[in-house]
Each structure stands twice: as C-alpha cells, then as structure tokens.
Amino acid sequence: TRLHATGKVGVFGVVLLLVAAAAWTPLGWGRAILLIILLMVAGPVTSHALASAAFRIGLHMKQPVRDDLRPDKAP
C-alpha cells in the first residue's frame, strides 16, 4: 500500500542520517548499528499497526486503488 512505501522511505532516511552521524561524531559504530537495526524493525511494524488500526475504526483511504481486506472478496 501507499503507507508501506512511505514507512520504508522514512526508515531509510533516518538510517542514512544515523550512518552520517556515526561517521562524523564519536558516537560509535556499535551504537549506530544497534539503532539502525531497531529502526529497521520498529518502523515497518509501526506503519502496519497504524494502517491496521485506521482500517479497523473505519477510516477510508482517499482514492483507493484496491481493497485487499474487503470481507466480501472471495479468494
């Protein structure tokens, strides 16, 4: 979905920022790698939880292309 793409881009941007900060300051690569791993796990999970919660309370997307979670859709 569109939210999945924005979540990945946001995580990638922060990861690049952490790499630059680790290279520029004495932050330490170990701490930076730990933060990068945490962000790479927490970012997509947070995006999914946000999208799932919005769907459950009935918030509709603007201009939806398809709805994979529609109950009347047969597999």
ZIZINOR-V754772 format. One line per field, one symbol per residue. phi: phi as a letter, one per 20 degrees, with the letter a starting at -180 (. if undefined). Layout:
# ZIZINOR-V754772
phi->???
This chain:
# ZIZINOR-V754772
phi->.ffffffffffffffffffffffedefnffffffffffffefffffffffffffffenfefelfebcfdffeeef
